[in-house]
Amino acid sequence: MKILTLFQIALKYLLRYRQRYFFLFLALVFGFGVITAITSLKEGMIEMLYQTAQAHYAGDVMVLGYDNASVGQTLHLRKSDADAVFEAIQEMQLQPDRIIVRSNFMNNASLYFSGRVVHLKYVTGVDWDDESAYFNRINWSAKPERLEEDSILISSPTAKQLGIGLGDSLVLEVYDYWGQRNTGSFTIAGVIDDKSIFGYFKSYIAKDALNRLVGFDDGDCSMIGLFFKDRKNIAQKQALLQTVLERRINMGPILRNRDDFATETAASFTELRAFVLTLGVYLSELSDLLNAMNVLSYLLFLMMLVIIFVSAFVTYRLILYERTKELGTMRIIGFQEEDIAGVLVMEAACLAIVSVFVGFFLSLLLVRLFSFLPFTQIPSFEIFMKDGELFALFNPRTVLFNAFAVFCVLLPALGTPAHFLSKETPAQMLRSE
């Protein structure tokens, strides 16, 4: 009952001194709004980078075959090895959300059309039916109606350089397993609107068609990718799968970054080896950029908290000294020091709750304004964007943490001047000018 009375008094005083609190209210709204917008944009950019890389490398955990003894195509996983991988997945009951099997060629492929040539970095062999969900959600410049064995999907920059459109036939040249050139004729079935580093020089054809071009046997592939809904224990899943596969096929060690992968694949070995990789290995080259993003967001976060603390400290100091006689009167009529402190804390809490609520809507507005900035002019910045715009991920835990940080800043800003004021006797407070 006493708490309810103190709460009613706190609301009454908050409304009475609303003009004094207005500057602090603006500081809290602006600070929380900027903090939440920054953290949400950062998490959104990291999430989009992960999703883009996940689609490109086909999985959260990948089993990649590497044949150092081959001349042309080095990414190779025999059918017997692939069967062993599926047996290990079933034995461990990993229960991935889905499993993707691809053949990949990453060794100077070329596209020829009407005297023009474009060199590709990636040629990806896929099962059209198994990956229909992926192709249904990507952005198209020209969407395919039907995908056949001789169909090929290319990026819009490649189509522009070749001057090619839907239905046109072109020649794809690759190097087969023995290092000899091999060509195949394909029909443009679709053009993907992708200018990022992952899609600019990339094309998709049927996995069986690519296997024939590079000299693979039926059922061979380059990699098997596992997608999981829960990404919290990816490293643990990687380690368990590594342990089980080591009893079945020739395995390389667990790799932590791209440099480790380059070192292992450059080593001399005669038998095909398989590696269990995570996206962290491929994204390790971007670790400096991600770390810089984190450092920048932390600095801006701290700067906003300092602004909030200074604003709150100055505002509370002025308000408390203006209310000294009023608080002294409350002491004389029976309120204890802890009651006065409770009223002040409740005032601050109510102000903070309203400010956080309004600040969240400000963060939505700021994110929307940021989305209009021309980030697409920055080369390859598309990997951080969704549908050509910055994507903000409003993680409830992050938003609550930001609100908690605001409360933690307000408490010492209020407590410091209140502490010194509480040391005065009621008589001293009443005599205060």
N, C-alpha and C positions, 0 to 999 in steps of 0.2 A: 504493500500500500504506500509506503514511504517512497519507494522508487518511482511509482506512478506520479506521486505529487511532485517529486523533483523533476521528472520528465516534463510535466505540464509547465512548471516554472521555467525550465530550459527553453521550451518552445515559445513561451511568452516573451522571454528576454531576447530570443533570436529574432523574433518579429519586430520587437521594439527597436533593436539596434541594427535592423537590416541594412540601413544606409551605411553604417560603419563596416558591416560585414561585406558590402557589395564588392569592394576591391579584392578582398580575399576570395570571395566567390568566383570572380573572374579569373584570378590566378589559379585556383584549383581546377576550374573547368578547362582553362587553356592548357595547364600542365598535364592533367590526366588525359585530355584529348590528344595532345601531341605524343605523349608517351605511348598510349594505346595504338595510335596510328602507326608510329614508328615500329613498335614490336610486332604488330599485325602484318605490316608490309614486309618486314624482314622474314618472319616465319612463312608468309605466303610465297616470297621469292625462293626461299630454300625448299619449300614443298614443291613448287613448280619445277625447280631444277631437278629434284629427286624424281618426280613423275616423268619428266622429259627423258632423263637418263634411264629410268626404269623401262620405258617403252622402247628406247633405242637399244639397250643392252638386253632387253627381254628377261626381266626378273629381278627379284630381291636377292636371291641366291642363284648363282649360275654354275653349272658344271661344264667347263670348256676343255675341249680336246686340242692338244697342240702336238703337231708332228714335225719335229725339227729335221727329220731325215728327208722330207719331201722338198721338191724344188719350187713348185708353183704354189699350190694351195697348202697352207700350213695348219689351218684351223680344221681339225678332223677328229671325229669321234666315231669309231667303228660301231656297227650294229650290235655286236656282242658287248661292247663297253656301254652303249646306251641302254641295253637290256639290263645290265648290272646296276646301272644308276636307278632305273625304275624299280628293280627289286629292292634296292637299299631304301628308297623312299617309302615303299610299302612296308618293309620290315620295321622302319623307325616310326611309322605312323605320323609322318610329318603333316599330312593333310593340308597341302598347299591349296590356296584358293583356285589356282589353275596352273597348268604346266604347258610350257611352250617349247617346241623343238624347231630349231632353225639351222640352216646351213649359211655360213657367212664367207664371203670373199672380200678380202681387204688388201689387195695387192695390184693396184694400177689397172683396174678395169677401164674399158673405153666404150663409148657409145658413138656410132657412126650414122649420119643421116645426110643424104644429099650433099656430100663433099665436106660436111662439117663434122667435127669430133669434139667430144667432151670427155674428160677423164674423171672417173668416179673413185671415191675413196671407199665406198661401201656398196656391195651388192648383197642383198639379203634374200635368201631363199626361205619362203614361208609356206605354210599350209593355209590356203585361202579360207577354208571353212573354220579351222581352229582359231584363226586370228580375225574373224569377221567382226567381233566386238571392238577390237582395236581400230580397224579401218572405218568402222561406222562413226567413231567419235573424233577422228582427226579432221583438220580443216582441208577442204578441197578447193582447188581452182577449177577443176573439172572432175566431177565425181563419176566413178565407173558404174555401169549398169550391170555388168557381169564379168567375172574374172575366170579366165581359162588357163590352160596349160602354157599357152604362148603369150599370155598377157604380161605387161610390165608397167609398173607405176614409177613415175619419176617426179622430181621436185619442179616447182614452177621456174626457178632460175635455170635449171637444165633445159626445160622445154623452151624457154625464151632464147637461150644461146643456140639451140639447134633449130629454132624456128619450126617447131613441130606441134601437132595437135592430136586430139583423139582420133583413133583409127589409123594413124600413120604407122608404117613399119620401119623399124631401125635394126641395126646390127649391134649386138653386144659381144665384145671381145674380152676374154679372160685368159689366164694362164692355168693350165690343168695341173694335176698332181705332179706330173713329171717335168713341168716347166715349159711345156709347149703351148703355143697360142691355139685357142679354140674359139669358135664363133657360133652364134645362134641368132636367128631372126625372131624378133618379138614385135607385138603390136601394142601401141600405146592405149591402155585401157583407162588410165586416170592420171591426173596431175595433182600432186599434193602441194598445198600452199605452206611451204616450210622453207624459211630462209636462215634458219639457225645453223650452228656448226654441226648439229647432229643430223640435219636433213638436207643441207644444201647440196652436197655431192653424194647422194644416196639414192638407190633404186631398189624396188622389190620385184621379185619374180617367184614363180612356183618353186618350192624346195626340190622337187624331183627334177625339174628342168635344170636348176643350177648344179645338182649332183651329177647329171650327165655331162654338163660342160666341163666340170673340174675332175671328172674321172672317179667319182665315188661309186661304191656299190649300193645296191638298193638297201634302204634302211639306215645308211650312214647319215651323219649330220655333223655339225660343228659344235653345237652347244645345246644344253637343256636348261631352260630357265624356270624357276619356281617363284610364283607370286604368293605373298601372304597378306592377309588382312591386318594381322597384328605384327608390326615391325619392331617390337620391343626386344625380342630375343633372336635377332638375325645372326649375331655372332655365335650364339650357342648352337643354333641350327647348323651353321656352317661347320663348326667343330665336330658335331655329332655325325654329320654326313661325311666329313673327311675321314673320321675314324672307321666307319662302316665300309666305305669304298676302298680303303687301303687293304682290306682283306679280300677284295675281289679283282681290282684292276691296278695297273701301274699309275701311282699318284705322285704328283709333285707336292711340295710343302704348302702349308697355308701362307698366303701372301697378304700383306697389310697395306701395300700401296703400289702405285704404278711402277716405281723404280724397282721394287722387288720382282714384279712381273717381268719387266724388261731383262733383269739380270738372269732370272730362271730360264726364260725362253731363249736367251742368247747362249746359254750353256750347251755344251756338246752332249747329246744323248741320242741313241739310235732307235729306241722304242718310243712309240706314242705315249705321251703322258697326259693325264687329266688334272685339272686344277678346279678346286671349289672356290669360287670368288663371290664377293659381295659388291654392291655398288660402291662401297667405300673405297675399293681398290681403284676403280675407274675415276671416281670423283676426287681422288687425292691430289690431282693436279690443280684442282680448284680450291684446295684447302686454304691457300693464302687469301684468296678473294673472300671466302666464307668467313675466315677469321677477321679480316678487315671489316666486313659487314657487322660482325658481332661487336668488335671494339667500338666502331662508330655508334652503333645503337646504344651501347652501354654508356658512352660519354654523353650522348644526348639525353639519355635516361637520367643520369646523375645531374646534368645541368638543369633539367626540369625540376628535379627534386630540390635542388638548392634554391631555385626561384620560389618554389612553393614554401620552403622553410623560411626564407627571408621575409616573404610577404606575410606569412602567418605570424611570425615572431613580432614584426613591427605592428601589425594590426591588433594582435592580442594585447601587446604592451600598451598601446593607446587606449583600447577599450577598457582594459582592467583598471588603469589609472583614472579614467573618467568615471568608472563605476565603484571607486573605492568606498565612498560614503554609503552607497547603496549596499555593498557587500558587508560593510561594518554594521549597518542596521540589521541585516539578516543575522549576523552573529549575535547581536544584542537580544533579539527576540527568540533566540534559542537554536538557531542553526549551528551545527558544528563545522569544524574545518573540513571534514570529509564530505559533509553535505554540500558546502560551497564548491569543493573540488568536483563533486559528482555533477552538479549543475553545469559547471564550465565544460566538463568532458562531454556531457550530453549535448550541449550547444554545438561543440565542435563536431561531434559525431553526426548530428542531424545536418549540419552544414556540409560535411564531407559526403554524406550519402546523396544529398541533392546534387552536389557538384559532380560526383562520379556519374550519376545518372545522366545529367546534361552533358558532361564531358564525353561520355560514350557516343552520344549522337553527334557531337562535334568531330570525334574521330571518324565516324562514318562519312561525314561531309569532307573531311580532309583527304581521306582515302579516295573518295570520288573525284576530288579536284586533282589529285596526283595522277589519276588514271587518264586525264586529258593531256598530260605532258607528253611530248613526242619522244618517248624512250625508244621507239622503233628505229630512230635514226642512229642509235648506237649499234655498231656491228655486233651481231650475235646476241644482243640483249633479249631476244625472243625466248631464250631458254628459261628466263625468269618470269615470263608473262603468260597470261591465259587469254586466248582469243584476242591477242594484240593489246591487252591492257594489263596494268599491274594488278596482281591478285593479292588480296589481304586475307590472311587466315586468322580469324578471331577465335583463338583457342580460349575456352572458358577458364582454364587454369592460369593462363597468362594474364587475362583481364582481371581475374580475382587477385593475382599477385600484385598487379599495378595498383589496384584499389587498396590492398593491404599496405603497400609502400607509402601511399598518400597518407593513410591513417598513422603509420609509424613516424612520418615526418611531422604531422600535426601535433602529436603528443608532446614531444620535447619543446616545440615552438610555443605550446600553451603552458606546459609545465614550468618552464624556466621563469617567466614573469609571475606566474601564480605562486610559485614557491617563495619568492622574495616577498610577495604581498601577504602571504599567509603568516609570515613571521611577525607582522605588526599586530598589536593589540587592537580590540574593537575601538578603544578610545583614540588611538593613533589614526585609525582608518577614518573615524568621523571628523577628526581635525584636519584631514588631508585636504589640500587645495588642488 
